[in-house]
């Protein structure tokens, strides 16, 4: 193999190591005992491995944060999927005045940083009496996202319209056509949108931090950030919590990566 072919592989390997190294440190730190954190180099494992950090973590109420995060993530993901499918199908197949203009105006909101709308959104929730409530935590992001609607619309437009015409000739209405024809053919993009929604909501931090103050409504990301011991930040426990929060996302990506690649290839996105 010539050096011109070795160089790209070397760059890729170096990039891979650089990307994986923080996760490696997280894994090692999570299984170090209290005296091993500063007694060993960060890249050295603690021997013997200790689960004391996990014990302290769950003794502090971390299990409740985990349950809250699962419940909120499921609720928001289901809501986003349902409303994004309906909106995307309308933009892809229904004809109404201003359809394309409305779609591109809505899509342009992707260019607005979420932090810009955070204060107006909080004031809206305050006026509605939804601060520090489950509804205030879930509703603002439950009704679909521009990126999800864009992905679904692009995929729906690749489905031949003749299939839907044939279904309507057989007497199927719009809803029946969507459920029986369009959605079964859209499994790759549905898995992709679901995966993106799960990742975004599982890792959500700023909005849960702002809208909730009660400990019984605290999510994983906020709980990990606020986790402290009597003498300061418990880095072992923080890394243990980060490892628990990270594991489901890794499993999700490993199992569904082929659907993500396939859907992106079909929609023509880069």
Secondary structure, 3 states (H helix, E strand, C coil): CCHHHHHHHHHHHHHHHHHHHHHHHHHHHHCCCCCCCCCCCCCCCCCCCCCHHHHHHHHCCHHHHHHHHHHHHHHHHHHHHHHHHHHHHHHHHCCCCCHHHHHHHHHHHHHCCHHHHHHHHHHHHHHCCCCCCHHHHHHHHCCCCHHHHHHHHHHHCCCCHHHHHHHHHCCCCHHHHHHHHHCHHHHHHHHHHHHHHHHHHHCCCHHHHHHCCCHHHCCHHHHHHCCCECCECCHHHHHHHHHHHHHHHHHHHHHHHHHHHHHHHHHCCC
